[in-house]
Amino acid sequence: MSDDNDNGENFEEFKGRPDPSEGGLTATEMIMGFGFILIVAGFILGLVRLLGLKDGQIPADYDEQLDQLYLSYIVMFVGMLITSFLGFGGMFRRAMTSLVSSEE
């Protein structure tokens, strides 16, 4: 393929995104890292609580262990929301707004 323009057509110059700067971590990367840490921390907390529930508990301890298990689910969910919103950007936001908004 040649760069020569044999047909007399005008080709527009391709203008893509500029290369990202190599200046370290951006705010978006740091927030996504925080979301990933939340996912891992929630998983570890949930795993510990599940192992605690496996051995059998007295009813008072069972409720406490179950509450902490639910807390770990919430922590993981928040981490997934953070990484999804930042990772998928506008696509995820448009999908969420189209689900929330009701057009009748």
N, C-alpha and C positions, 0 to 999 in steps of 0.2 A: 504494500500500500504506500502510496506516495503522498507527500504534502503538497504537491503541485495541484493547482486548481485548473484543470483542463476544460471544464465546462463553463467557466466564467461565473460560477456561483460565489456568493459571499458567505463564508463560513464565520460564525461568531467564535471568538476565542473562548475556550472553556475556562470558567472561573469557579473553582471549587472552594471549599473552606480553606482558610489559611492553616498552615501547620500549627499544632498546639505548641505553646512555649514550654521549654524544659525547666521552668523555674521552680519546681517542687510541687507540693500538694496544693490542689485548689480546694475551695470551700466545699464544693460538691463531692469531691473524693473523700474529704474528711467526714462528711455527713454520711456518705455511703459506708465508710468504714465503721462508723458508729452503729449504723443499722445492722451490719454484719456481726458486730460484737454482740448486739442485743439478741440476734438469732442464736448465736452459739451459746451465750449465757443462759437464755431461756431453755435451750435444749439440754444443757448440762443440769440445770436446776430441775427440770422435768424428769430427767433420767434418775437423778438422785431420789426424787420423791417417789417415782414408780418403784424403784428398788426397795424403798422404805415401806411401801404399801404391800409389796410382795410377801414380806416376812410375816405379815399379820400384825394388826395394831388393836389396842383397846379403843372403844368407840370415841373417846375424847381426842386421842391422838390421831385417829383416822380422819376426823373432820379437819384438823389442822393440816395434816399431810395433803388432803384433797384440796383445801384452799390454796396451799402453796403450789400444787400441781396446776390449778387453774391460773394462778398468777404467772407461772412459767409459760403457759399457752398464750396469755395476753402479751407478755414480753416478746415472744417469738413473732406474734402477729404484728405488733408495732414495728419490729425490725424489718419484717417483710414488706410492710406498707412503705416504710422509708426508702428501702432499696428499690422497690418497684416504681415509686413516683419519680425518683431521681434517675434510675437506670433506664426506664422506658420513656421518660420525658413526656412530651406532648401526646404521644399515642395513648398512654395509659390515662392521662388526665382527660382526654377527649372521650375515652371509653367510659370512665367513671361518671363524667358529667352527663353523657347520653343515657346512662342507666338511672341516674338520679332525677334528671329532668323528665317531666311527663308531657309529651306533646300529644294532645288529643284532637 
